[in-house]
Amino acid sequence: MLFELAFLSPASLFLYQPSNLKLKFGSASTNLTVLSRIKKQYEKVITRLLKLEDQPRISPNTISLLGFLVAILASLLIYYHFIIVAVLSILLSGFLDSIDGIVARKAGLESKFGAFLDSVLDRYSDAVIIFSMVVSNLCSAWIGLFAIIGFLMMSYMRARGEALGASSAGAGIMERAERLLALSLILIASSIASDPRTVCDICMLVLTVLVHVSCIQRFIHIQKQLRETNAG
């Protein structure tokens, strides 16, 4: 994930996870210690900036909902070809998604419903953004379809794995923050290209392949954990 690194610069609202670039199937052998430190540092920055030591003025669920509404706004902007503003909206939506959990933890407002709501809204956010790229004729329908399937399967495997007691933390090179950043870059590249449709299709196809590679990585990683649990 890229959000937690990023608060230091508006264009980089994502946490860079260099170890995730190692295409080691079935392995989340990333430097999770470094990742944990970055996340903790990011939480400290957000806590200070938003003054979360006090009771927050806005609930985590409201932040999740705002992130979803901004994603809908981004999809409308894509449809009407206001690409730069759409990209900023996608980044803002991702940023809001990165802080709702922090607000919940710091304020003692964590709840199962909140986690469920956040997950559902994230899936809808991903889908509407890609759908808008298809209906605005930026992306081929079949590529958009396979991209959405990959996005949903990444999240489903994580949720299903956790329900069975298997963590997928760090498994897969394309987690949600990376996917949002990739979509933003694809939109920018398409907006400046002489042939936007072709550029978008090629880039989206690459992204879709990477997402499905991540699905395979996550599947194998969870499979290993479940086998170890059964063996134990």
N, C-alpha and C positions, 0 to 999 in steps of 0.2 A: 504494500500500500504506500501511497505517496503523500497523503495529506499531512501527516504529522511533521514531516520535514519542512514543510512548506510555508508555514505561516509567515516566515520571515520575508517572503516576497510574494506579491499578489498573483504573479503568473505561475507560481509554483506551489499551489495549495495542495500538494500531494507529498506523501512520504515515500522517498526513494528507498527501495529495498534491493540493493545491488546483488545480494546473494541470491535473490529470486531469479536472476538472469541465467543461472546455471540450469541447463535443461536436464536435470537429473530426475528421471521418471521415478515416481513413487517415493521421492525423498523431499522432506521439508527440512533437510539439513542445512538450513540457512543460519546465519548468525543471529539467532533469536535474542542473544544477550544484548547485542548492539541495537537490535530492533526495539527491545523492551526499554532500553535507555532513551532512545529517540522518542518513543511514545510517552515516557514519563516526563521528558523535558517539554514536549509539546503540550501535555496536560498542564504543566506548571505555567507555561506562557499563556494558555487559554484561561486558566484559573485567575491569573493576575489581570489579564485584559478585561475579562468579563466580570471580575470581582465576585467569583463564585464562593469565596469564603463566607459571604452573606447569602441569605436566601435569594435565589434568582427570581427576577421579576417575570420570567417566562418559563413555562414548563417544558421539559424535554419533549413531550408529545407534540406540543405546539411547534417546537423547532423542527421536528420530523415532518409535520404537516407543511410548514413553510418551505422546507426543502423540496417537497413534492410539488407544491404550487409553483415554485421557481422553475422546476423541471418542465412543468406544463407550459410555462411562459417561454422557456427555451425552445420547446417543440414548435410553438406558434411562430416564434421568430425565425426558426429554420424554414418553416413552410413559406414564410413571406420573404425569405432570403436576406434577413438582417443577421448575417452570419457572425460578425464580430460581437454584437450584443448577445447573440445566442450563446457563443462560447463563454462569455463572461457569466452568463446566467447558469450554464452548466457547471462552471467552476464554483459559483456561489452555492448552487444546490449541493455540490459535493462537500463544500466546506461546512454547510449546515448539518449535513449527514455525519460529518466527522466530530461535531461538538455535542450532538444531542446526548450521546452516551456519557460524555465527560460531565455534562451538566447533571445528568441523572445520578452519577456516582458521587459527585461532590456535594450535591444537595440531599443525598439520601433518598432520592425519588425513583430508584430503580424498581422496575416491576416487570413481570412476565408479559403483561399486556403491552407495555411500552416497547419491549424488545420485539414482540410480534408485530405491532403496528409499524415500527421502523422498517422491519424486513419486508412487509407487504408493500409499503409505500416506495421503498427502494426498487422493488421489482417493477412496479408500475412506472416509476420514473425512467428506468432503463428502457422499457418497452416503448413509451411514448416518444422518447427522443429518437430511437431508431425508426419507429413508424413514421415520424415526421420527415426523416431523411428519404424514406421510400416514396411517400405521397407527394413530396416536393420534387420528385424525379432526380434527386441527387444520387440515389442508390438503387440498384436493381432489387426487385422484390425478393428473389430467391436468396440473395446474399443477406438481405435484411432478416429474412426468416431464420436462416441458419445462425445468424449472429444472436438473435433473440433467444433461440433455443440454447445456445452456448451460455449466454448470460444467465438464463434461468437455471440451467443444470448446475452451474458453478454454485449458485446459492442453495439449490435443493440438496446437493451432496453435502454441503457444509451443515445444513440444518438436520438432515437425516443422520449424518454421521454423529453429530453432537447428541441427538436423541438416543443413539446406541452407545454413547459413551466414548466416541472417538473424536479427537480434536483434529481440525484441518488447518490450524494456524500455520501460516507460512507455506502451505502446500499449494503450488500453482504459481505460474509466473504472471498471471493476469488477474489480480483481485480487483475489486470494484473501483478503487481509486485509479489504478492503472488503466482500467477500461474507460473511465470518464476522461482521463487525460488524453488517451488515444483518440477518442471520439472528437475531442476538442481540436486536436492537431489535424485530424482528417478534415474537419470542417474548414479550418484555416487554409489547408493545402488546396482544397477544392475551390475555395472562394477566389484564389489567386491564379488558378490554372486556366489555360486556354480551353481545355476540355474538362469541365468540372465533373461530369458524369463518369468518364473513364478513370480519372484520378481517384474519385471517391470509391468506385467499384474495386479498383485494385487495392487501395488502402484498407477498405472494409473487408475484403477477402483475406488479406494478411492478418488483420485483427481477429477475424472469425476463426482462422486456423489456429492462431495463438491461444484463443480462448478455449477451443476444444482440446488443444494440447494440455492446457491447464486443467481441464476436466479429467483427462486421463491421469495426470500427475496426482490430482486430488483423490481420484478413485483408488489408485494403487496405494497411496499413503494411508487412506482410511482402511483399505483391505488389510494391510499389514497390521494395523493396530487391532482390528477385530480378530484376526488370526492369533495374535499374541494374547489377547484377552481369553479366547477360547482355549488356547494351549495352557494358560495359567489356571 
